[in-house]
Amino acid sequence: MHPALKLLAGLAATIVLARGAALLHGQAVMAELGGAAASAMRAHGVVDGSVSFRQPSRLVSRVARLSGTASPAARAAVIADLKRHPGIADAIWSPR
């Protein structure tokens, strides 16, 4: 088999395995990270907040997309707390 074909076959297998793992375990990861985000929001008095770990493309991401009514100080405190969480890469506050 030509080396380029081996490389392409390996790449395709890696993509299929990674996508399957994301679909299989993505919900559990999102639930755990969502719990951490909800706790941080409650701790800073955000009562109508919501969090999503999905990108606009609907893929799972480690970026917390937050929304809800909160003061700028509360938003900054929640984002700072979430950025310190080991499973969350970043946090952004979006309008609803």
Summary of the structure (lengths in Angstrom):
residues: 96
radius of gyration: 17.6
end to end distance: 53.1
largest distance: 61.6
contacts: 240
relative contact order: 0.15
helix: 56%
strand: 18%
